Amino acid sequence: MRMISLLLLCPLAAQTFDAARVQPGVFDYTITDQQKEVARLSLKIARTDAGRYEFSADATAAVCQRWESTATASLEPIAALLRFCKDGPDRPIFQLDYAGRHVSGTRYTGVPPTQQKHAVDANVPDLTVDQRIDWAAVMALDLKPGLRFGFNVYDPVTGVSRLTGQVDSVQPVTVPAGQFTTYRLLYQMNKQGRVEPYESLVSRDAPRVLLKIRFPNGSWSDLVGMR
Protein backbone atom coordinates (compact mmCIF):
# COMPACT_ATOMS: atom_id res chain seq x y z
CA MET A 1 0.00 0.00 0.00
CA ARG A 2 2.92 2.38 0.67
CA MET A 3 4.13 2.15 -2.94
CA ILE A 4 0.60 2.77 -4.24
CA SER A 5 0.23 5.86 -2.05
CA LEU A 6 3.54 7.28 -3.26
CA LEU A 7 2.60 6.69 -6.90
CA LEU A 8 -0.69 8.52 -6.46
CA LEU A 9 1.04 11.50 -4.81
CA CYS A 10 3.94 11.86 -7.29
CA PRO A 11 3.43 13.66 -10.59
CA LEU A 12 3.44 11.43 -13.67
CA ALA A 13 5.35 12.08 -16.85
CA ALA A 14 3.36 12.72 -20.02
CA GLN A 15 2.41 9.33 -21.46
CA THR A 16 2.97 8.49 -25.13
CA PHE A 17 2.38 4.99 -26.45
CA ASP A 18 4.32 3.78 -29.48
CA ALA A 19 3.56 0.21 -30.53
CA ALA A 20 6.80 0.17 -32.54
CA ARG A 21 8.50 -0.31 -29.15
CA VAL A 22 6.83 -3.76 -28.91
CA GLN A 23 8.34 -6.70 -30.82
CA PRO A 24 5.93 -8.37 -33.29
CA GLY A 25 5.92 -12.16 -33.61
CA VAL A 26 4.57 -15.27 -31.93
CA PHE A 27 5.49 -15.85 -28.28
CA ASP A 28 4.90 -19.02 -26.25
CA TYR A 29 4.55 -18.97 -22.46
CA THR A 30 4.01 -21.35 -19.59
CA ILE A 31 1.90 -20.24 -16.63
CA THR A 32 2.87 -21.67 -13.24
CA ASP A 33 1.26 -21.51 -9.82
CA GLN A 34 3.36 -22.56 -6.84
CA GLN A 35 5.95 -23.91 -9.32
CA LYS A 36 3.38 -26.16 -11.00
CA GLU A 37 2.43 -25.60 -14.64
CA VAL A 38 -1.27 -24.80 -14.90
CA ALA A 39 -1.60 -23.44 -18.45
CA ARG A 40 0.14 -22.58 -21.70
CA LEU A 41 -0.36 -19.46 -23.73
CA SER A 42 0.50 -18.53 -27.32
CA LEU A 43 0.57 -14.79 -28.00
CA LYS A 44 0.68 -13.21 -31.47
CA ILE A 45 1.50 -9.57 -32.22
CA ALA A 46 1.22 -8.37 -35.83
CA ARG A 47 1.39 -5.02 -37.61
CA THR A 48 -1.01 -4.73 -40.55
CA ASP A 49 -0.35 -2.94 -43.85
CA ALA A 50 -2.70 -0.21 -42.62
CA GLY A 51 -0.44 0.43 -39.62
CA ARG A 52 -2.77 -1.15 -37.06
CA TYR A 53 -1.55 -3.62 -34.45
CA GLU A 54 -3.36 -6.89 -33.87
CA PHE A 55 -2.84 -8.75 -30.61
CA SER A 56 -4.29 -12.23 -30.07
CA ALA A 57 -3.80 -15.07 -27.62
CA ASP A 58 -4.84 -18.66 -27.05
CA ALA A 59 -4.57 -19.97 -23.51
CA THR A 60 -4.93 -23.68 -22.82
CA ALA A 61 -5.96 -24.73 -19.32
CA ALA A 62 -9.01 -26.39 -17.73
CA VAL A 63 -11.05 -23.97 -19.85
CA CYS A 64 -9.30 -22.56 -22.91
CA GLN A 65 -9.52 -18.85 -23.61
CA ARG A 66 -9.13 -16.89 -26.83
CA TRP A 67 -8.93 -13.12 -27.06
CA GLU A 68 -8.14 -10.51 -29.70
CA SER A 69 -7.46 -6.79 -29.44
CA THR A 70 -6.84 -4.38 -32.32
CA ALA A 71 -5.34 -0.92 -31.80
CA THR A 72 -3.67 1.95 -33.63
CA ALA A 73 0.09 2.51 -33.50
CA SER A 74 -0.53 4.77 -30.49
CA LEU A 75 -2.59 1.93 -28.91
CA GLU A 76 -5.89 3.73 -29.23
CA PRO A 77 -8.34 0.80 -29.07
CA ILE A 78 -10.31 -0.25 -32.16
CA ALA A 79 -11.89 -3.62 -31.30
CA ALA A 80 -11.65 -6.53 -28.87
CA LEU A 81 -13.24 -9.90 -28.22
CA LEU A 82 -13.02 -12.75 -25.73
CA ARG A 83 -14.20 -16.35 -26.11
CA PHE A 84 -14.03 -19.43 -23.90
CA CYS A 85 -13.83 -22.93 -25.31
CA LYS A 86 -14.13 -26.43 -23.89
CA ASP A 87 -15.46 -29.60 -25.50
CA GLY A 88 -17.41 -27.80 -28.20
CA PRO A 89 -17.88 -24.51 -30.05
CA ASP A 90 -16.36 -21.33 -28.67
CA ARG A 91 -18.58 -19.52 -26.19
CA PRO A 92 -18.58 -15.72 -26.65
CA ILE A 93 -17.88 -13.62 -23.57
CA PHE A 94 -17.81 -10.19 -25.20
CA GLN A 95 -17.18 -8.31 -28.42
CA LEU A 96 -16.30 -4.60 -28.39
CA ASP A 97 -15.99 -1.82 -30.95
CA TYR A 98 -14.28 1.43 -30.00
CA ALA A 99 -14.86 4.78 -31.71
CA GLY A 100 -12.82 7.56 -30.15
CA ARG A 101 -13.99 7.97 -26.56
CA HIS A 102 -16.97 5.63 -26.95
CA VAL A 103 -17.21 1.84 -26.78
CA SER A 104 -20.15 -0.33 -27.83
CA GLY A 105 -20.78 -4.02 -28.30
CA THR A 106 -22.13 -7.07 -26.51
CA ARG A 107 -21.18 -9.07 -23.45
CA TYR A 108 -22.62 -12.37 -22.24
CA THR A 109 -23.29 -13.86 -18.81
CA GLY A 110 -24.03 -17.44 -17.84
CA VAL A 111 -23.54 -20.50 -20.03
CA PRO A 112 -25.60 -22.01 -22.87
CA PRO A 113 -28.44 -22.70 -23.16
CA THR A 114 -29.33 -19.98 -20.63
CA GLN A 115 -26.58 -17.53 -21.57
CA GLN A 116 -27.81 -13.93 -21.44
CA LYS A 117 -26.85 -11.10 -23.79
CA HIS A 118 -26.16 -7.53 -22.58
CA ALA A 119 -25.49 -4.37 -24.57
CA VAL A 120 -22.26 -2.44 -23.98
CA ASP A 121 -22.58 1.33 -24.39
CA ALA A 122 -20.09 3.47 -22.49
CA ASN A 123 -17.78 6.46 -22.72
CA VAL A 124 -14.09 6.19 -21.93
CA PRO A 125 -11.66 8.99 -21.01
CA ASP A 126 -8.58 10.01 -22.93
CA LEU A 127 -5.51 7.78 -22.64
CA THR A 128 -7.53 4.56 -22.34
CA VAL A 129 -6.33 1.22 -23.71
CA ASP A 130 -8.21 -2.05 -23.99
CA GLN A 131 -7.51 -4.14 -20.89
CA ARG A 132 -6.42 -7.15 -22.97
CA ILE A 133 -3.20 -5.27 -23.79
CA ASP A 134 -2.38 -3.27 -20.65
CA TRP A 135 0.95 -5.17 -20.49
CA ALA A 136 1.76 -4.06 -24.07
CA ALA A 137 0.85 -0.45 -23.29
CA VAL A 138 3.37 -0.46 -20.44
CA MET A 139 6.08 -1.78 -22.80
CA ALA A 140 5.12 0.82 -25.43
CA LEU A 141 6.06 3.71 -23.14
CA ASP A 142 9.44 5.47 -23.30
CA LEU A 143 10.77 3.42 -20.39
CA LYS A 144 13.72 4.52 -18.26
CA PRO A 145 14.75 3.77 -14.66
CA GLY A 146 12.54 5.57 -12.15
CA LEU A 147 9.80 6.45 -14.66
CA ARG A 148 6.33 6.68 -13.12
CA PHE A 149 3.36 6.16 -15.39
CA GLY A 150 -0.41 6.15 -15.34
CA PHE A 151 -3.23 5.56 -17.80
CA ASN A 152 -6.71 4.01 -18.03
CA VAL A 153 -7.84 0.55 -19.09
CA TYR A 154 -11.32 -0.58 -20.10
CA ASP A 155 -13.11 -3.88 -19.56
CA PRO A 156 -16.84 -4.38 -20.21
CA VAL A 157 -17.41 -5.94 -16.78
CA THR A 158 -15.39 -3.62 -14.53
CA GLY A 159 -15.55 -0.50 -16.69
CA VAL A 160 -12.73 2.05 -16.64
CA SER A 161 -9.90 1.36 -14.19
CA ARG A 162 -6.83 3.44 -13.41
CA LEU A 163 -3.42 1.82 -13.86
CA THR A 164 -0.37 3.35 -12.15
CA GLY A 165 3.16 2.06 -11.84
CA GLN A 166 6.87 2.64 -12.16
CA VAL A 167 10.05 1.28 -13.70
CA ASP A 168 11.64 -0.26 -10.61
CA SER A 169 15.10 -1.39 -11.78
CA VAL A 170 17.29 -2.88 -14.50
CA GLN A 171 18.19 -6.52 -13.84
CA PRO A 172 19.17 -9.73 -15.60
CA VAL A 173 16.65 -12.55 -15.91
CA THR A 174 16.77 -16.12 -17.14
CA VAL A 175 13.65 -17.71 -18.64
CA PRO A 176 13.34 -20.90 -20.73
CA ALA A 177 13.77 -18.73 -23.86
CA GLY A 178 17.19 -17.47 -22.71
CA GLN A 179 18.99 -14.78 -20.72
CA PHE A 180 18.04 -11.10 -21.02
CA THR A 181 18.68 -7.68 -19.52
CA THR A 182 15.32 -6.33 -18.40
CA TYR A 183 13.32 -3.52 -16.91
CA ARG A 184 11.41 -4.64 -13.83
CA LEU A 185 8.02 -2.94 -13.88
CA LEU A 186 5.69 -2.69 -10.89
CA TYR A 187 2.14 -1.54 -11.50
CA GLN A 188 -1.41 -1.97 -10.27
CA MET A 189 -4.99 -1.52 -11.40
CA ASN A 190 -7.50 0.10 -9.11
CA LYS A 191 -10.73 -1.80 -9.78
CA GLN A 192 -14.00 -1.08 -8.01
CA GLY A 193 -12.52 -0.72 -4.55
CA ARG A 194 -9.75 -3.31 -4.90
CA VAL A 195 -6.15 -3.13 -6.06
CA GLU A 196 -4.68 -5.73 -8.44
CA PRO A 197 -0.84 -5.74 -8.35
CA TYR A 198 1.35 -6.87 -11.25
CA GLU A 199 5.07 -7.30 -11.79
CA SER A 200 6.57 -7.73 -15.24
CA LEU A 201 10.06 -8.14 -16.66
CA VAL A 202 10.49 -6.85 -20.21
CA SER A 203 13.56 -6.71 -22.42
CA ARG A 204 15.33 -3.40 -21.86
CA ASP A 205 16.00 -2.57 -25.49
CA ALA A 206 13.20 -1.80 -27.94
CA PRO A 207 11.43 -3.41 -29.67
CA ARG A 208 10.62 -5.09 -26.36
CA VAL A 209 9.49 -8.58 -25.46
CA LEU A 210 7.47 -9.59 -22.40
CA LEU A 211 9.64 -12.15 -20.59
CA LYS A 212 7.88 -12.72 -17.26
CA ILE A 213 4.76 -11.43 -15.58
CA ARG A 214 3.26 -12.06 -12.15
CA PHE A 215 -0.53 -11.89 -11.97
CA PRO A 216 -2.61 -10.73 -8.96
CA ASN A 217 -3.36 -14.35 -7.97
CA GLY A 218 0.37 -15.04 -7.55
CA SER A 219 0.87 -17.11 -10.72
CA TRP A 220 3.74 -16.41 -13.11
CA SER A 221 3.99 -16.51 -16.90
CA ASP A 222 7.45 -17.22 -18.42
CA LEU A 223 8.56 -16.94 -22.03
CA VAL A 224 9.44 -20.36 -23.47
CA GLY A 225 10.13 -19.42 -27.09
CA MET A 226 9.48 -16.87 -29.82
CA ARG A 227 9.38 -16.85 -33.60
C-alpha positions in Angstrom: 0.0 0.0 0.0 2.9 2.4 0.7 4.1 2.1 -2.9 0.6 2.8 -4.2 0.2 5.9 -2.1 3.5 7.3 -3.3 2.6 6.7 -6.9 -0.7 8.5 -6.5 1.0 11.5 -4.8 3.9 11.9 -7.3 3.4 13.7 -10.6 3.4 11.4 -13.7 5.3 12.1 -16.8 3.4 12.7 -20.0 2.4 9.3 -21.5 3.0 8.5 -25.1 2.4 5.0 -26.5 4.3 3.8 -29.5 3.6 0.2 -30.5 6.8 0.2 -32.5 8.5 -0.3 -29.2 6.8 -3.8 -28.9 8.3 -6.7 -30.8 5.9 -8.4 -33.3 5.9 -12.2 -33.6 4.6 -15.3 -31.9 5.5 -15.9 -28.3 4.9 -19.0 -26.2 4.5 -19.0 -22.5 4.0 -21.4 -19.6 1.9 -20.2 -16.6 2.9 -21.7 -13.2 1.3 -21.5 -9.8 3.4 -22.6 -6.8 6.0 -23.9 -9.3 3.4 -26.2 -11.0 2.4 -25.6 -14.6 -1.3 -24.8 -14.9 -1.6 -23.4 -18.4 0.1 -22.6 -21.7 -0.4 -19.5 -23.7 0.5 -18.5 -27.3 0.6 -14.8 -28.0 0.7 -13.2 -31.5 1.5 -9.6 -32.2 1.2 -8.4 -35.8 1.4 -5.0 -37.6 -1.0 -4.7 -40.5 -0.4 -2.9 -43.8 -2.7 -0.2 -42.6 -0.4 0.4 -39.6 -2.8 -1.2 -37.1 -1.6 -3.6 -34.4 -3.4 -6.9 -33.9 -2.8 -8.8 -30.6 -4.3 -12.2 -30.1 -3.8 -15.1 -27.6 -4.8 -18.7 -27.1 -4.6 -20.0 -23.5 -4.9 -23.7 -22.8 -6.0 -24.7 -19.3 -9.0 -26.4 -17.7 -11.0 -24.0 -19.9 -9.3 -22.6 -22.9 -9.5 -18.9 -23.6 -9.1 -16.9 -26.8 -8.9 -13.1 -27.1 -8.1 -10.5 -29.7 -7.5 -6.8 -29.4 -6.8 -4.4 -32.3 -5.3 -0.9 -31.8 -3.7 2.0 -33.6 0.1 2.5 -33.5 -0.5 4.8 -30.5 -2.6 1.9 -28.9 -5.9 3.7 -29.2 -8.3 0.8 -29.1 -10.3 -0.3 -32.2 -11.9 -3.6 -31.3 -11.6 -6.5 -28.9 -13.2 -9.9 -28.2 -13.0 -12.8 -25.7 -14.2 -16.4 -26.1 -14.0 -19.4 -23.9 -13.8 -22.9 -25.3 -14.1 -26.4 -23.9 -15.5 -29.6 -25.5 -17.4 -27.8 -28.2 -17.9 -24.5 -30.1 -16.4 -21.3 -28.7 -18.6 -19.5 -26.2 -18.6 -15.7 -26.6 -17.9 -13.6 -23.6 -17.8 -10.2 -25.2 -17.2 -8.3 -28.4 -16.3 -4.6 -28.4 -16.0 -1.8 -30.9 -14.3 1.4 -30.0 -14.9 4.8 -31.7 -12.8 7.6 -30.2 -14.0 8.0 -26.6 -17.0 5.6 -26.9 -17.2 1.8 -26.8 -20.1 -0.3 -27.8 -20.8 -4.0 -28.3 -22.1 -7.1 -26.5 -21.2 -9.1 -23.4 -22.6 -12.4 -22.2 -23.3 -13.9 -18.8 -24.0 -17.4 -17.8 -23.5 -20.5 -20.0 -25.6 -22.0 -22.9 -28.4 -22.7 -23.2 -29.3 -20.0 -20.6 -26.6 -17.5 -21.6 -27.8 -13.9 -21.4 -26.8 -11.1 -23.8 -26.2 -7.5 -22.6 -25.5 -4.4 -24.6 -22.3 -2.4 -24.0 -22.6 1.3 -24.4 -20.1 3.5 -22.5 -17.8 6.5 -22.7 -14.1 6.2 -21.9 -11.7 9.0 -21.0 -8.6 10.0 -22.9 -5.5 7.8 -22.6 -7.5 4.6 -22.3 -6.3 1.2 -23.7 -8.2 -2.0 -24.0 -7.5 -4.1 -20.9 -6.4 -7.1 -23.0 -3.2 -5.3 -23.8 -2.4 -3.3 -20.7 1.0 -5.2 -20.5 1.8 -4.1 -24.1 0.9 -0.5 -23.3 3.4 -0.5 -20.4 6.1 -1.8 -22.8 5.1 0.8 -25.4 6.1 3.7 -23.1 9.4 5.5 -23.3 10.8 3.4 -20.4 13.7 4.5 -18.3 14.8 3.8 -14.7 12.5 5.6 -12.2 9.8 6.4 -14.7 6.3 6.7 -13.1 3.4 6.2 -15.4 -0.4 6.2 -15.3 -3.2 5.6 -17.8 -6.7 4.0 -18.0 -7.8 0.5 -19.1 -11.3 -0.6 -20.1 -13.1 -3.9 -19.6 -16.8 -4.4 -20.2 -17.4 -5.9 -16.8 -15.4 -3.6 -14.5 -15.6 -0.5 -16.7 -12.7 2.0 -16.6 -9.9 1.4 -14.2 -6.8 3.4 -13.4 -3.4 1.8 -13.9 -0.4 3.3 -12.1 3.2 2.1 -11.8 6.9 2.6 -12.2 10.1 1.3 -13.7 11.6 -0.3 -10.6 15.1 -1.4 -11.8 17.3 -2.9 -14.5 18.2 -6.5 -13.8 19.2 -9.7 -15.6 16.6 -12.6 -15.9 16.8 -16.1 -17.1 13.7 -17.7 -18.6 13.3 -20.9 -20.7 13.8 -18.7 -23.9 17.2 -17.5 -22.7 19.0 -14.8 -20.7 18.0 -11.1 -21.0 18.7 -7.7 -19.5 15.3 -6.3 -18.4 13.3 -3.5 -16.9 11.4 -4.6 -13.8 8.0 -2.9 -13.9 5.7 -2.7 -10.9 2.1 -1.5 -11.5 -1.4 -2.0 -10.3 -5.0 -1.5 -11.4 -7.5 0.1 -9.1 -10.7 -1.8 -9.8 -14.0 -1.1 -8.0 -12.5 -0.7 -4.6 -9.8 -3.3 -4.9 -6.2 -3.1 -6.1 -4.7 -5.7 -8.4 -0.8 -5.7 -8.3 1.4 -6.9 -11.3 5.1 -7.3 -11.8 6.6 -7.7 -15.2 10.1 -8.1 -16.7 10.5 -6.8 -20.2 13.6 -6.7 -22.4 15.3 -3.4 -21.9 16.0 -2.6 -25.5 13.2 -1.8 -27.9 11.4 -3.4 -29.7 10.6 -5.1 -26.4 9.5 -8.6 -25.5 7.5 -9.6 -22.4 9.6 -12.1 -20.6 7.9 -12.7 -17.3 4.8 -11.4 -15.6 3.3 -12.1 -12.1 -0.5 -11.9 -12.0 -2.6 -10.7 -9.0 -3.4 -14.4 -8.0 0.4 -15.0 -7.6 0.9 -17.1 -10.7 3.7 -16.4 -13.1 4.0 -16.5 -16.9 7.4 -17.2 -18.4 8.6 -16.9 -22.0 9.4 -20.4 -23.5 10.1 -19.4 -27.1 9.5 -16.9 -29.8 9.4 -16.9 -33.6 
